Every structure is written in structure tokens, then in C-alpha cells.
Amino acid sequence: MKPRFEVSSCEAKAWGFTLVEVMITLTILGFILLMIFGVFRLGLSAWEKGENLKEDYQQVRIISQLISRQIKSIVPYKIKTRQAEGDYLAFEGKARSVKFVSALPLKFSQPQGFVYAIYDFQKNGKENGALVLYEQRVLNRDFMSESPKEESGVPLIEHLAEVRFEYYREEDPQKNQAAEWVEEWNAQEKKELPRAIRITLVSKKGEKAEEGTSFTLLASLPAHRYEEMRTGPSRRIIPSRPAG
């Protein structure tokens, strides 16, 4: 006769799971899956943000190279006027804008003479702005007094909190003048162009402008002075370049 084995209630509970234990297990598993999904989503967001920053930086780098090339191609273009102050250089430098004549156009595919360029920082909101380029050909003597058409502006770099233009002034012992960066440049008074131009771009980030990253563009002006030389009855202006 075969022996009988009886299973107690305690042993039966050890072999299975109660409803409470199943619910606790599913809850813990849900928390684990939620954490995994959160980490995955965070990693994907960081990757997308990194790609966007990389693309934005690449765009800023390309545009900054074009700006630098145009600034380096600035010519000391002299505007002839019949007013009492006499002729003056076509250049106006301020803290948030700069106007000049360059031999290198950015908007026109075929270079045809000099172009008059205006770089202006325009704010679209409290802390959001763009660096806008206006460009036209030099066709008349009053081009600097004319306001550019608003629709002709091209936003070069957007989502900026601030743009600062600075101009390098060389040392002049005769005038007791030290070398320094200044916020404005009056070419009509100084009779020359600045030795270099520095542009600081502050990107918009967060609620405060100081939290954004800054990018500095420095461009020297090879032809920053002009000399008048007479050749018979006519007169021409030849840019003078620094030695070396």
C-alpha cells in the first residue's frame, strides 16, 4: 500500500503567489520600466540638443567667416561733399551697428564694384534679437544718408540676447592717446578707419542674457588709412597698408 502525502496549507502558500504579492511585483516592475524609459528619454533629448547645438555652432562659424571676410575687405571709401565739413570716410561705427563700404559683397553673386553694408542688431522681444545685414551697391554719393529698406534686410544669426561692436584704436603718442577698444568710431572726425573690429555675440539661453554663451569675432582692417596723392590735374585715393 502506497504511503499518502498530505500537503499543509503553509506549504501550499509557499508554492504560489497571493494577489497582493502579484500587485506589489507589478508595481515594482512598473517603476523600473518607468525609470528605464525616463533615462532613455533623457538620453535621447540630450542627443537631440547636442545635435542642434552642433548645427547652430556650425552655422554661426560659417556666417562668422563670411562676416570676417567682408570686414577685412573694407575700403577707405571717401565721400565727396560740398558741405562745410568737407569730404569724409564712409564708415560709421556704433555699439550695436556698423556701416562701411566693402569690396566683397555677400548678397550679390556677381561682384560689381563696391557695396555699402550695414550690420544692425535688432531686438524682436525683451531678450531675443538677430544680427541683420543690409547691403546695396554704391551708386550715388548720398547712400549713407539713405535709410535701408526694411524688407531688404537678411537675418544672419538669430536667437541672440546681445550683440556688441567694438573698434580698436591705435596708440598715438602725439595726441596722448593710448591703444584701446572703443564702443563708437567717428570716421569723419578721426579721418581714418579703426585698426580692427571686434563683434561679441551672446546667445539667448534661459531667462537671463548673462546665462547665454558668447562668441567673439575679431577681424583686422588691412587698409585702414588713406592718403591723397596728386597726379597732374586729377587726384586719387590710395589705401595705405601697414608695414609687414
C-alpha positions in Angstrom: 0.0 0.0 0.0 1.4 3.3 -1.1 2.0 6.0 1.5 -0.1 9.1 1.4 1.4 12.5 1.4 -0.6 15.3 2.8 0.3 18.9 2.0 -0.3 21.5 4.6 -1.8 25.0 3.9 1.5 26.6 4.7 3.4 24.5 2.1 0.6 25.3 -0.5 1.2 29.0 0.0 4.9 28.6 -0.5 4.3 27.2 -3.9 2.2 30.1 -5.3 1.7 33.9 -5.1 -1.1 35.8 -3.5 -2.9 38.7 -5.2 -1.1 41.2 -3.0 2.3 39.8 -3.9 1.4 39.9 -7.6 0.3 43.5 -7.4 3.5 44.6 -5.5 5.6 42.8 -8.1 3.8 44.5 -11.0 4.1 47.9 -9.2 7.9 47.5 -8.7 8.3 46.3 -12.3 6.3 49.4 -13.5 8.6 51.7 -11.5 11.7 50.0 -13.0 10.2 50.3 -16.6 9.3 53.9 -15.9 12.9 54.7 -14.8 14.4 53.0 -17.8 12.0 54.9 -20.1 12.9 58.1 -18.3 16.6 57.5 -18.7 16.2 56.6 -22.4 14.1 59.7 -23.0 16.6 61.9 -21.2 19.5 60.5 -23.2 17.5 61.0 -26.5 16.7 64.6 -25.5 20.4 65.2 -24.7 21.5 63.8 -28.0 19.0 65.9 -29.9 20.1 69.0 -28.0 23.7 68.2 -28.8 23.0 67.8 -32.5 21.0 71.1 -32.5 23.9 72.9 -30.7 26.4 71.4 -33.2 24.3 72.5 -36.1 23.9 76.0 -34.7 27.6 76.3 -33.9 28.4 75.2 -37.5 26.1 77.8 -38.9 27.5 80.5 -36.7 31.0 79.5 -37.7 30.3 79.7 -41.4 28.5 83.0 -41.1 31.2 84.5 -38.9 33.8 83.5 -41.6 31.8 85.4 -44.2 31.4 88.4 -42.0 35.1 88.4 -41.2 36.0 88.3 -44.9 33.7 91.2 -45.7 35.1 93.3 -42.9 38.7 92.5 -43.9 37.7 93.8 -47.4 36.6 97.2 -46.1 38.0 100.0 -48.2 38.6 103.6 -47.1 35.9 105.0 -49.4 35.8 108.7 -49.4 32.5 110.5 -49.9 32.9 113.9 -51.7 30.5 116.5 -50.3 30.0 120.3 -50.8 29.2 120.9 -47.2 31.5 122.9 -44.8 32.9 119.8 -43.1 34.4 118.6 -46.3 34.9 115.1 -47.6 34.7 112.2 -45.2 35.2 108.4 -45.0 32.2 106.2 -45.5 32.3 104.5 -42.1 30.1 104.7 -39.0 30.7 102.5 -36.0 28.4 102.3 -33.0 27.8 99.8 -30.2 25.1 97.9 -31.9 25.6 98.6 -35.6 28.3 99.3 -38.1 28.2 100.8 -41.6 31.0 100.6 -44.1 32.0 100.1 -47.8 33.5 96.8 -48.8 34.9 95.3 -52.0 33.3 91.9 -51.1 29.5 91.5 -51.4 27.6 88.8 -49.5 24.2 89.1 -51.1 25.2 89.6 -54.7 26.6 86.6 -56.5 28.5 88.7 -59.1 30.7 91.4 -57.6 30.2 94.7 -59.5 32.1 97.4 -57.7 31.9 98.4 -54.1 29.0 97.6 -51.8 27.6 99.5 -48.9 26.9 97.1 -45.9 25.1 97.7 -42.7 25.2 95.2 -39.8 22.5 96.0 -37.3 21.4 94.2 -34.1 17.6 94.3 -34.0 15.6 93.0 -31.0 12.3 91.1 -31.6 11.5 90.9 -27.9 12.9 91.6 -24.4 15.8 89.2 -24.8 15.5 87.9 -28.3 17.2 89.5 -31.3 19.0 89.0 -34.6 22.0 90.3 -36.4 20.6 91.7 -39.7 22.6 92.6 -42.8 21.6 95.3 -45.3 23.6 95.6 -48.5 23.4 97.7 -51.6 25.6 98.8 -54.3 27.4 102.2 -54.1 25.6 104.1 -56.9 25.3 107.6 -55.6 27.1 109.9 -53.2 24.2 110.1 -50.7 24.0 106.4 -49.9 25.0 106.8 -46.3 22.2 109.3 -45.6 19.5 107.0 -47.0 17.7 104.5 -44.7 17.8 100.9 -46.0 14.5 99.2 -46.9 13.3 97.0 -44.1 12.4 94.2 -46.5 15.9 94.1 -47.9 17.4 93.0 -44.5 18.7 89.5 -44.2 18.9 87.9 -40.7 22.3 86.3 -40.4 22.2 85.0 -36.8 19.0 84.7 -34.8 18.1 84.0 -31.2 20.7 86.4 -29.8 20.4 88.2 -26.5 23.0 90.8 -27.3 25.5 92.0 -30.0 28.3 94.4 -29.2 30.6 96.1 -31.8 34.0 97.4 -30.6 36.7 99.3 -32.6 40.4 99.2 -31.9 42.2 102.5 -31.7 45.9 102.5 -32.1 48.3 104.3 -29.8 49.2 107.9 -30.8 51.9 109.5 -28.5 51.4 112.9 -30.3 47.8 113.0 -29.2 48.5 111.4 -25.8 46.2 108.6 -26.9 46.5 105.0 -25.6 45.6 101.9 -27.6 42.2 100.6 -26.6 38.9 99.2 -27.7 36.1 101.9 -28.0 32.4 101.5 -28.5 32.0 104.1 -31.2 34.0 105.3 -34.1 33.6 108.6 -35.9 35.5 108.3 -39.1 34.6 111.9 -40.1 36.4 113.2 -37.1 39.3 110.7 -36.9 40.0 110.8 -40.7 40.8 107.1 -40.6 39.2 103.6 -40.1 39.7 101.5 -36.9 42.6 99.1 -37.0 40.3 96.2 -36.2 36.6 95.4 -35.4 35.5 93.0 -32.6 32.0 91.6 -32.6 30.6 89.8 -29.5 27.5 87.6 -30.0 25.6 86.5 -26.9 23.2 83.7 -27.5 19.7 83.6 -25.9 19.5 81.0 -23.1 17.2 80.9 -20.1 15.6 83.9 -18.7 18.8 86.0 -18.2 21.1 87.1 -21.0 24.2 86.5 -18.9 23.4 82.8 -18.9 23.9 82.5 -22.6 27.1 81.5 -24.3 29.2 84.2 -26.0 31.1 84.1 -29.3 33.7 86.7 -30.3 34.6 87.6 -33.9 37.8 89.6 -34.4 38.7 91.0 -37.8 41.6 93.4 -38.7 41.4 96.0 -41.4 44.4 95.9 -43.7 43.5 99.2 -45.4 42.6 101.4 -42.5 44.1 104.7 -43.7 44.0 106.7 -46.9 46.5 109.0 -48.5 45.8 111.6 -51.1 48.2 111.8 -54.0 48.1 114.2 -56.9 48.9 113.0 -60.4 48.6 116.0 -62.6 45.2 117.8 -62.5 43.4 114.7 -61.1 43.5 113.3 -57.6 43.1 109.7 -56.5 42.9 108.0 -53.1 45.3 105.1 -52.4 44.8 103.0 -49.3 47.9 102.6 -47.2 48.6 99.2 -45.7 50.6 98.6 -42.5 54.2 97.5 -42.9 54.8 93.8 -42.8 
